[in-house]
Amino acid sequence: MPLLTIGTNISLDDQAAQTLCNKASTHVSKLLGKPESYVMVAVQHGRTMSFAGDSAPCAMMHLKSLGLPEQQTAEFSESLCNFLNQQTGIPTNRIYIEFSGPERHMWGWDKRTF
């Protein structure tokens, strides 16, 4: 049930946003070793954002997944920052990532919880 949310102040056309979404889905699946059939990605582009008081391209990602291994967040940060940089050109030092691993009863799907 991984969910990756990507928020950025860069604007993408519909095709580029969908391509980023699809590639991010595959990337998260491989990164976490979970079936892509459970991965959800939301791309929110063209947002009003600043980083360090500057409106140059920046991004905020949130990766939420059951059983997210805390000891691997540094590895995940490197991988996700590099991925987003390669796809969008946003410098890695202008990307924040929030990681969270909810309890199973706090994540719902298909009329029940995990």
C-alpha positions in Angstrom: 0.0 0.0 0.0 2.8 2.5 -0.6 1.7 6.0 -1.4 4.1 8.5 -2.9 2.9 12.1 -3.2 5.0 14.5 -5.2 4.3 18.2 -4.9 6.3 20.7 -6.9 6.2 24.3 -8.2 7.2 23.3 -11.7 4.4 23.0 -14.3 4.1 19.9 -16.4 1.8 19.2 -19.3 -0.7 16.3 -18.9 1.5 13.8 -20.7 4.6 14.7 -18.7 2.7 14.5 -15.4 1.3 11.1 -16.3 4.7 9.8 -17.4 6.3 11.0 -14.1 3.4 9.3 -12.2 3.9 6.0 -14.0 7.7 6.0 -13.7 7.4 6.9 -10.0 5.0 4.0 -9.4 7.5 1.5 -10.9 10.4 3.1 -9.0 8.6 2.9 -5.6 7.6 -0.7 -6.3 11.2 -1.7 -6.9 12.5 0.5 -4.1 10.3 -1.1 -1.5 10.0 -4.6 -3.0 6.3 -4.4 -3.0 3.9 -5.3 -5.9 3.1 -2.3 -8.1 -0.5 -3.3 -8.0 -0.6 -1.7 -4.5 1.4 1.4 -5.3 -0.4 4.8 -5.6 1.3 8.0 -6.8 -0.1 11.5 -6.7 1.6 14.2 -8.7 0.7 17.8 -7.8 2.5 20.2 -10.0 2.3 23.9 -10.6 1.9 24.6 -6.9 2.8 27.8 -5.2 6.0 26.8 -3.3 9.2 28.3 -2.1 12.4 26.7 -0.6 14.8 28.9 1.4 12.8 31.9 0.5 13.3 31.2 -3.2 10.7 30.1 -5.8 13.2 28.3 -8.0 12.1 24.7 -8.8 11.6 22.7 -5.6 9.6 19.7 -4.5 8.1 18.0 -1.4 7.6 14.3 -1.4 5.8 12.1 1.1 6.4 8.3 1.1 3.9 6.4 3.3 4.0 2.6 3.5 3.1 -0.1 5.9 6.2 -1.6 7.5 8.5 1.2 6.2 11.9 0.3 7.5 13.3 3.3 9.3 16.9 2.1 8.9 16.6 2.5 5.1 15.2 6.0 4.9 18.6 7.5 4.0 18.8 5.0 1.1 15.3 5.8 0.1 16.0 9.5 0.3 19.0 9.2 -2.0 17.1 7.1 -4.5 13.9 9.3 -4.6 15.9 12.5 -4.8 18.0 11.2 -7.7 14.8 9.8 -9.4 13.0 13.2 -9.2 16.1 15.1 -10.3 16.5 12.9 -13.4 12.8 13.2 -14.3 12.4 16.9 -13.7 15.7 18.6 -13.3 14.9 19.8 -9.8 18.2 19.9 -7.8 18.3 17.3 -5.1 19.2 20.0 -2.5 15.7 21.5 -3.2 13.7 18.4 -2.4 12.3 17.4 1.0 10.9 14.0 1.7 8.7 13.0 4.6 8.6 9.3 5.4 5.8 7.6 7.4 4.8 4.1 8.3 1.3 4.0 9.7 -0.1 1.2 11.9 -2.0 -1.4 9.8 -5.3 -0.4 11.4 -4.7 3.3 10.4 -4.7 2.5 6.6 -7.9 1.6 4.8 -8.5 0.0 1.5 -11.4 -1.8 -0.1 -13.9 -1.2 2.8 -11.5 -2.5 5.4 -8.1 -1.8 7.0 -4.8 -3.7 6.5 
